[in-house]
């Protein structure tokens, strides 16, 4: 965190409910300190019923330059913005807001960008591949947008969404299929056969007593698994996939890969570029002890292992 807060310190806020365990304040403030930026990110616990009032009131302070939006407020903020980027509009959620020079508030969604960055970091192939997304909530929709937006050349060729609420999965799939060239469908089974990549965007399997969201024994031998959960990693799902010899990764890198996008969006281009070159100091903050050894020597998917 900045060593001293003065009247010229820029303020960024992260409203959520709860915010007790959010990781971004520590990460943002480490970046501010690392690159000598006079700014601070502060968590704000805001109930849903008060969010709209809080959001409008907070920006009355001229030194509040932006917000990072935490759950459950991501879908709520879209209707409060003067403008929203494509990813945010299609997914119906935003996780970042900035104040423009003319005072207007603009937002977007970088969850999906973080996912794509993480897949590239680990060399997990997704372009032109078949992907199964487990879940159809805010994060799943953001991931679907990012995978579909690149078309069949830079994005996935076929995207399937499975959710225990079939209507929710169908709604997300129909919206994405209408916007982008990739084939996006809702499926009525979490059967992983025939998919190159399985992404868990549910909370199922977080606890040891939970059933796993997918049967890793049925995944194709070349398939990779990415679990976006941040708590209790490596989760039982990741451990089960690795035990079977599959390539499986936890969700922390998705968070790391969003950081350059955040700082570019907030106008701190030098910090963003620095993070793209080396973000290991952030990985050391958020990676759990069990995965610290993978920071400087990350296991990467090898395409020559594909069956």
C-alpha positions as CSV (number, residue, x, y, z in Angstrom):
1,X,0.0,0.0,0.0
2,X,1.1,3.6,-0.6
3,X,3.2,4.6,2.4
4,X,1.2,7.8,3.1
5,X,-2.3,8.8,2.0
6,X,-2.6,12.5,1.2
7,X,-5.1,14.8,-0.4
8,X,-3.7,14.0,-3.8
9,X,-4.0,10.2,-3.4
10,X,-6.3,8.6,-6.0
11,X,-8.9,6.4,-4.4
12,X,-10.3,3.2,-6.0
13,X,-13.0,1.2,-4.3
14,X,-14.1,-2.5,-4.4
15,X,-17.7,-2.8,-3.2
16,X,-19.0,-6.3,-2.5
17,X,-20.9,-8.3,0.1
18,X,-19.0,-9.9,1.8
19,X,-15.5,-8.4,1.2
20,X,-13.8,-10.0,4.1
21,X,-11.8,-12.4,1.9
22,X,-11.3,-10.4,-1.3
23,X,-7.8,-10.6,-2.6
24,X,-7.7,-7.6,-5.0
25,X,-7.0,-4.9,-2.4
26,X,-3.8,-6.5,-1.4
27,X,-2.9,-7.1,-5.0
28,X,-3.7,-3.6,-6.3
29,X,-2.0,-1.9,-3.4
30,X,1.1,-4.1,-4.0
31,X,1.1,-2.9,-7.6
32,X,0.6,0.7,-6.6
33,X,3.6,0.4,-4.2
34,X,5.8,-1.5,-6.7
35,X,5.3,1.1,-9.5
36,X,5.3,4.2,-7.3
37,X,1.6,5.1,-8.0
38,X,0.0,7.4,-5.4
39,X,-3.2,5.5,-5.1
40,X,-5.1,3.0,-2.9
41,X,-7.8,0.4,-3.3
42,X,-10.2,0.0,-0.4
43,X,-12.8,-2.7,0.2
44,X,-16.4,-1.5,0.8
45,X,-19.0,-3.8,2.3
46,X,-22.2,-2.8,0.6
47,X,-25.5,-4.8,0.8
48,X,-27.4,-5.3,-2.5
49,X,-30.2,-3.1,-1.4
50,X,-27.8,-0.1,-0.9
51,X,-25.6,-0.7,-3.9
52,X,-27.2,1.8,-6.4
53,X,-27.2,4.6,-3.8
54,X,-23.6,3.8,-2.7
55,X,-22.4,3.7,-6.3
56,X,-23.8,7.1,-7.3
57,X,-22.8,8.7,-4.0
58,X,-19.2,7.4,-4.0
59,X,-18.4,9.1,-7.3
60,X,-19.4,12.5,-5.9
61,X,-15.9,12.4,-4.4
62,X,-13.7,13.7,-7.2
63,X,-10.6,11.7,-6.1
64,X,-12.6,8.4,-6.5
65,X,-11.3,7.4,-9.9
66,X,-12.8,4.0,-10.3
67,X,-14.1,0.8,-8.8
68,X,-13.5,-2.9,-9.1
69,X,-16.9,-4.6,-8.6
70,X,-17.1,-7.7,-6.5
71,X,-20.0,-10.2,-6.1
72,X,-22.9,-10.0,-6.0
73,X,-22.9,-6.5,-7.6
74,X,-21.5,-7.3,-11.1
75,X,-24.9,-7.6,-12.8
76,X,-26.3,-4.7,-10.9
77,X,-23.8,-2.1,-12.0
78,X,-24.5,-2.4,-15.7
79,X,-27.7,-0.3,-15.6
80,X,-25.9,2.4,-13.6
81,X,-23.3,3.1,-16.2
82,X,-23.2,5.7,-19.0
83,X,-21.4,3.2,-21.2
84,X,-20.3,-0.4,-21.1
85,X,-17.9,-2.4,-23.2
86,X,-18.9,-5.3,-25.5
87,X,-18.0,-8.1,-23.0
88,X,-20.0,-6.4,-20.2
89,X,-23.0,-5.8,-22.4
90,X,-23.2,-9.3,-23.7
91,X,-22.6,-11.0,-20.4
92,X,-24.8,-8.5,-18.6
93,X,-22.2,-7.8,-15.9
94,X,-19.3,-5.5,-15.2
95,X,-16.4,-5.9,-12.9
96,X,-14.6,-2.6,-13.4
97,X,-15.7,1.0,-13.7
98,X,-13.8,4.2,-14.4
99,X,-14.6,7.9,-14.4
100,X,-13.9,9.6,-17.7
101,X,-12.6,13.1,-18.0
102,X,-16.1,14.3,-18.8
103,X,-17.4,12.8,-15.6
104,X,-19.2,9.9,-17.3
105,X,-18.9,6.4,-15.8
106,X,-17.8,3.6,-18.1
107,X,-17.5,-0.1,-17.3
108,X,-16.5,-3.4,-18.7
109,X,-15.9,-7.1,-17.8
110,X,-12.4,-8.7,-17.7
111,X,-13.2,-12.1,-16.2
112,X,-13.1,-13.7,-19.6
113,X,-9.9,-11.9,-20.6
114,X,-8.3,-13.2,-17.5
115,X,-9.4,-16.7,-18.4
116,X,-7.9,-16.5,-21.9
117,X,-4.7,-15.1,-20.5
118,X,-4.5,-17.9,-18.0
119,X,-5.0,-20.6,-20.7
120,X,-2.2,-19.0,-22.8
121,X,0.0,-18.8,-19.7
122,X,-0.3,-22.5,-19.2
123,X,-0.3,-23.3,-22.9
124,X,-3.7,-24.9,-22.7
125,X,-5.2,-25.0,-26.2
126,X,-8.7,-23.5,-26.7
127,X,-8.6,-21.9,-30.2
128,X,-10.6,-24.0,-32.6
129,X,-11.4,-26.5,-29.8
130,X,-14.4,-28.0,-28.1
131,X,-15.0,-26.6,-24.6
132,X,-17.4,-27.6,-21.9
133,X,-18.3,-24.9,-19.3
134,X,-19.8,-26.1,-16.1
135,X,-22.1,-23.4,-14.8
136,X,-24.1,-20.6,-16.3
137,X,-23.7,-17.8,-13.8
138,X,-21.9,-14.5,-14.2
139,X,-18.4,-16.0,-14.4
140,X,-19.5,-18.7,-16.9
141,X,-21.2,-16.1,-19.1
142,X,-18.0,-14.0,-19.1
143,X,-15.9,-17.0,-20.0
144,X,-18.3,-17.9,-22.7
145,X,-18.1,-14.4,-24.2
146,X,-14.3,-14.4,-24.3
147,X,-14.2,-17.9,-25.8
148,X,-16.8,-17.0,-28.5
149,X,-15.7,-13.5,-29.3
150,X,-12.6,-14.6,-31.2
151,X,-14.6,-16.7,-33.7
152,X,-13.4,-20.1,-34.9
153,X,-9.9,-18.8,-35.5
154,X,-9.0,-17.0,-32.2
155,X,-11.7,-18.5,-30.1
156,X,-13.3,-21.9,-29.4
157,X,-15.0,-23.7,-32.2
158,X,-17.7,-25.3,-30.1
159,X,-18.8,-24.1,-26.6
160,X,-21.3,-26.1,-24.5
161,X,-22.7,-24.9,-21.2
162,X,-24.1,-27.2,-18.5
163,X,-26.0,-25.9,-15.5
164,X,-28.3,-27.7,-13.0
165,X,-30.8,-25.0,-14.1
166,X,-31.2,-25.9,-17.7
167,X,-33.1,-22.7,-18.5
168,X,-30.2,-20.5,-17.3
169,X,-27.7,-22.4,-19.5
170,X,-30.0,-22.2,-22.5
171,X,-30.4,-18.4,-22.0
172,X,-26.7,-17.8,-21.9
173,X,-26.0,-20.1,-24.8
174,X,-28.7,-18.4,-27.0
175,X,-27.4,-15.0,-26.3
176,X,-23.8,-15.9,-27.1
177,X,-24.8,-17.9,-30.2
178,X,-26.6,-14.9,-31.5
179,X,-23.7,-12.5,-31.0
180,X,-20.7,-14.6,-32.2
181,X,-19.7,-17.0,-34.9
182,X,-18.7,-19.8,-32.6
183,X,-21.3,-22.6,-32.0
184,X,-22.6,-22.2,-28.5
185,X,-25.1,-24.6,-27.1
186,X,-26.7,-25.7,-23.8
187,X,-26.4,-29.3,-22.9
188,X,-28.4,-31.4,-20.5
189,X,-25.5,-33.4,-19.2
190,X,-22.0,-32.7,-17.7
191,X,-20.6,-35.7,-19.5
192,X,-17.1,-34.6,-20.5
193,X,-16.4,-37.0,-23.4
194,X,-15.5,-35.3,-26.6
195,X,-14.3,-32.1,-25.1
196,X,-10.7,-30.8,-25.3
197,X,-11.2,-28.4,-22.3
198,X,-13.5,-28.5,-19.3
199,X,-13.9,-25.3,-17.3
200,X,-15.5,-25.4,-13.8
201,X,-17.3,-22.2,-13.2
202,X,-19.5,-23.5,-10.3
203,X,-18.8,-23.7,-6.6
204,X,-19.5,-27.4,-6.6
205,X,-16.6,-29.5,-5.4
206,X,-15.3,-26.7,-3.2
207,X,-15.7,-28.7,0.0
208,X,-14.4,-32.2,0.5
209,X,-17.9,-33.6,1.0
210,X,-19.3,-32.1,-2.3
211,X,-19.7,-34.4,-5.3
212,X,-17.4,-33.4,-8.1
213,X,-19.0,-31.2,-10.8
214,X,-17.6,-33.6,-13.5
215,X,-16.4,-37.1,-13.6
216,X,-12.7,-36.8,-14.4
217,X,-12.5,-40.5,-15.1
218,X,-14.6,-39.9,-18.2
219,X,-12.6,-37.0,-19.6
220,X,-10.6,-37.7,-22.8
221,X,-6.9,-38.5,-22.1
222,X,-5.7,-35.3,-23.9
223,X,-8.3,-33.0,-22.3
224,X,-7.3,-30.2,-19.9
225,X,-9.3,-28.9,-16.9
226,X,-9.4,-25.4,-15.5
227,X,-11.1,-24.7,-12.2
228,X,-11.8,-21.0,-11.7
229,X,-12.4,-21.3,-7.9
230,X,-10.0,-19.5,-5.7
231,X,-10.7,-21.0,-2.3
232,X,-9.3,-24.3,-1.0
233,X,-7.1,-24.8,-4.0
234,X,-6.1,-27.2,-5.2
235,X,-9.7,-28.3,-4.9
236,X,-10.8,-32.0,-4.9
237,X,-11.6,-31.6,-8.6
238,X,-8.1,-30.4,-9.5
239,X,-6.5,-33.1,-7.3
240,X,-8.7,-35.8,-8.9
241,X,-7.8,-34.7,-12.4
242,X,-4.1,-34.5,-11.6
243,X,-4.2,-37.9,-9.9
244,X,-5.6,-39.3,-13.2
245,X,-2.7,-37.8,-15.1
246,X,-4.8,-35.0,-16.7
247,X,-3.5,-31.5,-17.0
248,X,-5.5,-29.4,-14.5
249,X,-5.0,-25.9,-13.1
250,X,-6.5,-23.7,-10.4
251,X,-8.1,-20.3,-11.0
252,X,-5.4,-18.0,-9.5
253,X,-3.8,-17.3,-12.8
254,X,-7.1,-16.0,-14.1
255,X,-7.0,-13.3,-11.4
256,X,-3.3,-12.5,-12.2
257,X,-4.0,-12.1,-15.9
258,X,-6.8,-9.6,-15.3
259,X,-4.5,-7.2,-13.6
260,X,-2.8,-5.6,-16.7
261,X,-6.3,-5.1,-18.1
262,X,-7.4,-3.3,-14.9
263,X,-4.4,-1.0,-14.9
264,X,-4.6,-0.2,-18.6
265,X,-8.3,0.6,-18.1
266,X,-7.5,2.9,-15.2
267,X,-4.9,4.8,-17.2
268,X,-1.7,3.3,-15.6
269,X,-0.2,2.0,-18.8
270,X,3.4,1.7,-17.4
271,X,2.2,-0.5,-14.6
272,X,0.2,-2.6,-16.9
273,X,3.2,-3.2,-19.2
274,X,5.3,-4.0,-16.2
275,X,2.8,-6.6,-15.0
276,X,2.8,-8.2,-18.5
277,X,6.6,-8.6,-18.2
278,X,6.7,-10.0,-14.7
279,X,3.8,-10.5,-12.3
280,X,5.5,-13.1,-10.0
281,X,5.4,-10.8,-7.0
282,X,1.6,-10.9,-7.3
283,X,1.6,-14.7,-7.7
284,X,3.5,-14.9,-4.5
285,X,0.7,-13.0,-2.8
286,X,-2.2,-15.1,-4.0
287,X,-1.0,-18.6,-4.8
288,X,-1.5,-20.9,-1.9
289,X,1.4,-22.8,-0.3
290,X,0.6,-26.0,-2.2
291,X,1.0,-24.2,-5.5
292,X,3.9,-21.8,-4.7
293,X,6.4,-24.2,-6.3
294,X,4.6,-23.7,-9.6
295,X,5.1,-19.9,-9.8
296,X,8.6,-19.8,-11.3
297,X,8.3,-23.2,-13.0
298,X,4.7,-23.6,-14.0
299,X,3.7,-26.9,-15.5
300,X,2.4,-26.3,-19.0
301,X,0.2,-28.3,-21.2
302,X,2.2,-29.9,-24.1
303,X,0.4,-30.3,-27.4
304,X,2.5,-33.4,-28.3
305,X,0.7,-35.3,-25.5
306,X,-2.6,-35.1,-27.3
307,X,-4.0,-38.6,-28.1
